Structures are given as structure tokens and as C-alpha cells.
Amino acid sequence: MVQAGEDMIINLDGRPVARLTAVGRRPQFIIRQEFVRRFLSRQADPELRADLDELAADTTDDLPPL
């Protein structure tokens, strides 16, 4: 069983195509400084804000209710 730590091989037409493994546990709590360090090192593309603002300008107010 994968949950017990055992890997499983996925076969397609008798050939191994993938390996299914258990995901390691992630810490549930990290200190603020560590969170900020991780967050700041993975910020989105700076142009993303402009693209999102442009897309969000449109609304769905003219559509009928579901």
C-alpha cells in the first residue's frame, strides 16, 4: 500500500509507465520569518498584476442568473 510507504508501479499494456509513491508530510506550522522568505522568493511575474487588472475589468452583470 502506498499509504504504508510502499511504491506501486503503474503499467500500460504490460509496460511500466509511472511510479506511485507516498507524499512526504509537510510541516503544518512555520515561523513568520520562514514564511516570508519562502513567499518572497516565489512571487508571480510582475506583469501578472496588470494582466489580471485588465481581465477583471469585465463583469458578468449582463448575464442572466443561473
C-alpha positions as CSV (number, residue, x, y, z in Angstrom):
1,M,0.0,0.0,0.0
2,V,1.3,3.4,-0.9
3,Q,0.0,4.9,2.3
4,A,2.2,2.5,4.2
5,G,5.3,3.7,2.3
6,E,5.3,1.1,-0.4
7,D,5.8,2.2,-4.1
8,M,3.5,1.0,-6.8
9,I,4.4,0.7,-10.5
10,I,1.6,1.7,-12.9
11,N,1.7,-0.4,-16.1
12,L,0.1,0.2,-19.5
13,D,0.0,-2.7,-21.9
14,G,2.4,-4.6,-19.7
15,R,5.0,-1.8,-19.7
16,P,5.8,0.3,-16.6
17,V,4.8,3.9,-17.2
18,A,4.7,5.6,-13.8
19,R,5.6,5.1,-10.2
20,L,3.1,6.0,-7.4
21,T,4.8,6.9,-4.1
22,A,3.6,8.4,-0.8
23,V,3.9,12.1,-0.4
24,G,6.1,13.2,2.5
25,R,4.4,15.1,5.3
26,R,4.6,18.9,5.1
27,P,5.1,20.9,8.3
28,Q,1.8,22.4,9.5
29,F,3.5,25.4,11.1
30,I,6.4,27.5,10.2
31,I,7.7,30.7,11.8
32,R,6.8,34.0,10.2
33,Q,10.3,34.7,9.0
34,E,10.5,31.4,7.2
35,F,7.0,32.0,5.6
36,V,8.1,35.5,4.4
37,R,11.4,34.1,3.0
38,R,9.5,31.4,1.0
39,F,6.8,33.7,-0.1
40,L,9.1,36.5,-1.4
41,S,11.3,34.0,-3.3
42,R,8.3,32.7,-5.3
43,Q,6.4,35.9,-6.3
44,A,4.5,35.8,-9.6
45,D,5.5,37.5,-12.8
46,P,5.4,41.3,-12.2
47,E,3.3,41.7,-15.4
48,L,0.6,39.4,-13.9
49,R,-1.0,42.2,-11.9
50,A,-1.6,44.3,-15.0
51,D,-2.9,41.3,-16.9
52,L,-5.3,40.4,-14.1
53,D,-6.5,44.0,-13.7
54,E,-7.2,44.2,-17.4
55,L,-9.2,40.9,-17.3
56,A,-11.1,41.8,-14.1
57,A,-12.4,45.0,-15.6
58,D,-15.1,43.0,-17.4
59,T,-18.1,41.8,-15.3
60,T,-20.8,39.2,-15.8
61,D,-23.6,41.6,-14.7
62,D,-25.2,41.4,-18.2
63,L,-25.6,37.6,-18.0
64,P,-28.9,36.1,-16.8
65,P,-28.9,34.3,-13.4
66,L,-28.2,30.6,-13.4
